[in-house]
Amino acid sequence: MNQSTPSIEKLRWQCRRGMLELDYVLKDFLENHYPTLSVEEQMLFVKILDFEDQLLIDWVMGNVVPSDAKIRRLVGLMQAG
């Protein structure tokens, strides 16, 4: 883990959201994809966690497409499970 990235435990806590569906998607992504991401992608995931739940769920459900290509890629991984 890079010093600038939060611990997995802290990220698990940040993945706990107000929507159960979003909890599952974020926690699954954290456990299955996050460890294999580049440091840049890990930092982007940390940044994504700062977005509001409604926007995150809209991205994951495909209702809204992120304008940023790097965020689109991570959301695609989240959608794939």
Secondary structure, DSSP 8 states (H G I E B T S, - for coil): --TTS--HHHHHHHT--SSHHHHHHHHHHHHHTGGGS-HHHHHHHHHHTTS-HHHHHHHHHTSS--SSHHHHHHHHHHHH-
